[in-house]
Amino acid sequence: MERARRRLVLSRRVGLLSRRYRRQRRLTQRELAVELGWSRASVGRMETDASLMGLTKVDSLLHHIGHRLALVEDAQDRTAPGEVSDQLWGASDLLAEDKRGRRPPPSGVVTWNPEDDRRITSSLRDREWTWRQPS
């Protein structure tokens, strides 16, 4: 049993949580699918291998059954592992993107262009953020 538990991967755990939720509430896959607004087949795929599903869908199921996704640092790297804080991300991580929604490369240096600068400098027009390669 311990060996089987050690071999559990995240995608299987999601399925097990879904099955436990259904078992506790005596729901069929079809009934859970109705609750979620999904097809019965989607619930079945999720319970078999959640890695086949999109992250948004996995998150939706987990939220529905009272769980959530969390990113946690590896216990080998810290003495007290915990969820990664959103304070870790700065403005360049959360806000800087081009018109197509793409983020600058991690090695880029991001500069915020205040509205006054954008009005005055024609090359900055409509460019809230600019980035350059580090020197």
C-alpha positions in Angstrom: 0.0 0.0 0.0 2.8 2.4 0.9 4.5 1.7 -2.5 1.3 2.5 -4.3 0.9 5.8 -2.4 4.5 6.8 -3.2 3.8 6.3 -6.9 0.7 8.5 -6.9 1.0 11.4 -9.4 -1.0 14.6 -9.2 -3.3 13.7 -12.1 -4.3 10.5 -10.3 -4.9 12.3 -7.0 -7.3 14.7 -8.7 -9.3 11.7 -9.9 -9.3 10.1 -6.5 -10.5 13.4 -4.9 -13.4 13.5 -7.4 -14.3 9.9 -6.7 -14.2 10.5 -3.0 -16.5 13.5 -3.4 -18.9 11.4 -5.4 -18.8 8.5 -3.0 -19.5 10.8 0.0 -22.5 12.3 -1.8 -23.6 9.1 -3.6 -23.3 10.8 -7.0 -22.8 9.1 -10.3 -20.4 10.6 -12.8 -23.4 11.9 -14.8 -24.8 13.6 -11.7 -21.5 15.3 -11.0 -21.3 16.3 -14.6 -24.7 18.0 -14.3 -23.5 19.9 -11.2 -20.4 21.1 -13.1 -22.1 21.7 -16.5 -19.8 19.2 -18.1 -20.3 16.0 -20.1 -20.2 12.7 -18.3 -17.2 11.7 -20.4 -15.3 14.8 -19.1 -15.8 13.7 -15.5 -14.7 10.1 -16.5 -11.5 11.4 -18.2 -10.8 13.6 -15.2 -11.1 10.7 -12.8 -8.9 8.5 -15.0 -6.2 10.9 -15.8 -6.6 14.6 -15.1 -3.4 15.4 -17.1 -5.5 15.0 -20.2 -7.6 18.0 -19.1 -6.8 21.7 -19.2 -5.7 23.4 -16.0 -8.8 25.6 -15.9 -11.0 22.6 -16.0 -9.0 20.8 -13.3 -9.1 24.0 -11.1 -12.9 24.2 -11.7 -13.5 20.6 -10.5 -11.2 21.1 -7.5 -13.0 24.3 -6.5 -16.4 22.6 -6.9 -15.4 19.8 -4.6 -13.8 22.0 -1.9 -10.1 21.9 -2.9 -7.8 24.2 -4.7 -4.5 24.1 -6.6 -1.5 25.4 -4.8 2.2 25.8 -5.7 4.4 24.7 -2.8 8.2 24.8 -2.6 9.9 21.4 -2.4 10.5 20.3 1.2 14.1 19.5 0.3 14.8 23.2 -0.3 13.2 24.5 2.9 12.8 23.4 6.4 9.1 24.5 6.6 7.5 24.1 3.2 4.6 26.2 2.4 2.5 27.7 -0.4 4.4 30.1 -2.6 3.3 33.6 -1.7 1.8 35.9 -4.4 4.1 38.6 -3.0 6.9 36.9 -4.8 5.7 38.4 -8.1 6.5 42.0 -9.0 4.8 44.3 -11.5 6.9 43.1 -14.3 5.7 39.5 -13.7 2.0 40.4 -13.3 1.4 43.4 -15.5 4.0 43.7 -18.2 2.8 42.3 -21.5 2.6 43.4 -25.1 -0.6 44.1 -27.1 -0.9 40.4 -27.9 -0.8 39.4 -24.2 2.8 38.0 -24.3 5.1 38.5 -21.4 8.7 39.7 -21.8 11.4 37.1 -21.4 12.6 36.5 -17.8 16.0 37.9 -18.7 14.6 41.2 -19.9 14.7 44.5 -18.0 11.2 45.9 -17.8 10.5 49.6 -17.5 7.1 51.1 -16.8 6.3 54.2 -18.9 4.1 56.7 -17.0 1.2 58.2 -18.9 2.9 61.6 -19.1 6.0 60.1 -20.8 3.7 58.2 -23.2 2.0 61.4 -24.3 5.2 63.3 -24.8 7.4 60.6 -26.5 5.9 59.3 -29.7 7.9 56.0 -29.6 6.2 55.2 -26.3 2.7 55.9 -27.4 0.4 53.1 -26.2 3.4 51.3 -24.7 2.7 51.1 -20.9 5.7 48.8 -20.6 8.9 48.4 -22.5 11.7 45.9 -22.0 15.3 45.5 -23.2 17.9 42.8 -22.9 20.2 43.2 -19.9 23.6 44.8 -20.8 
